[in-house]
């Protein structure tokens, strides 16, 4: 049984990896962080299809939140001012707006700062990123 939530992200995507590194350094969420490529997705209660589609927040009880709501949970876990922003993202209409913005960003991540053309490729066609290595120094 896990005692901490787990954030699952796409370790082969440079934009995603850069975002996670930023969150670790600045937001400081209280969770484990792992690329889906090295996660036991089945034991986390999710699938590769979902992990490819969106960032995931898995609670210790096994509830899986995806996309903007995963980001909201990450912010809530950090406390301080971050938790206010996270709480706001859970409330309509901000919840709906956050979902739309998340999808826009996720669907265009290869075009964003830190993104690479590999971010837009299906997982089976991407070159392996050093960021997806479980031994990366962040």
N, C-alpha and C positions, 0 to 999 in steps of 0.2 A: 504494500500500500504506500503510495506516494504521500509525502507530507507537504510538498510544495507544488504549486502549479507549474506547468511546462509550457513554454512558448516554442512553437514549432514553425520554422521559416524555411524558405528556399535557399539553401547554402550554395547553390550553383549560380544564383542571381547576384550580381555585384551590387545592384541597388538595394536589394533586400538585406544583404550582408552589411552594407554601409548603414542602413537604417537601424539594424540590430546593434551594431557597434555604438552608434550614437545613443540609442536607448540605454545600453549598458553603462556608458560613461556619464551621461547627463541626467537621464530619468531615474536610473537605478531601480528597476523593478525587482520585486521580491519573487523570483521564480527561477527555475532551471531554463536554460535556453539551448535548443538543439536544432540543427538542420534536419529537415525531414529525411534526407538521404541517409542519415545515421540513426534515426529514431525507430523504435519498435512501434510502428503506427498501429498495429493490431492491439497491442497491450494498452495503447493510449485511447483506443476506441474510435479510431478514424481510419481513413484510407489514403492511399497515394493520390487518388484523383482529387480529393478534397485538399490535401496538403499542397498540391500543385496550383490549385485554384486560389488559395488564400492563406494568410498567416493564421495560425490556430493557437488558442489558449485553452489548455486542458486543466481543469480543476483537479485537486486531489481526489474528489469523489467521482471523477470521470466525465463530467459535463464538458462538452466541447463547444467553444465559441469561436466563430470565424470572422475574418475580415475586420471591419470597423469595430465590431463588438469585442474582438480579441485585443485590438488596440486600446479600447476603453478599459478592459480588464487589466491590461498592462499598466495603464496610467493610474487606475484605482489602487493597484498594489504598491505603487511607489510612494503614496502618501504625499504630504505637503500640498503644494498648489496643484501638483499633477493629478491628485485624486479628484479635485473639483472639476478639472477638464474631463477626466474620465467619466465622472457621474453625469456631466452634461451630455456626453455622447450617448448615454443610455436612454435619454428622454426624447420622445417625439416633440417637435419635428426634427430636432438636431440629429437624432438617430437615423432618420431617413436620409437627411442631407449627407451625413457621414458615410452611409452606405454607398450613395452615389459617387461621392468623391473617392472613396476607397476603390471602387470598381474602375473608375477613370484612371487612377494612378496605377493600379495593378495591371490593367489591360495595356498600359503604355509605359511600363517601367523601363523598357529598353531605351526609351527616348529621354529619360530623366537623368539629372546629374548623378554620376556614379553607376548608371546603367550601362550595359553593353548589349550588342546585338544578341548575345546568347540568352539574355533575359527573356527575349520574345520567342525562343525556340521551345518545342516540346522537350521534356526531360531526356528522352532517349536520343536526341540529336545535339545535345549541348556538350561542349568540351568540359572536362572536369575542372572545377575551380579549386584553387588551393583553399579558399574560404570554406569549402564544404568538408574539409578535413577535420576530423574530431580533435586533432592535435594543434589546431591553429591557435596562435598567441594573439588574443584580442586586447 
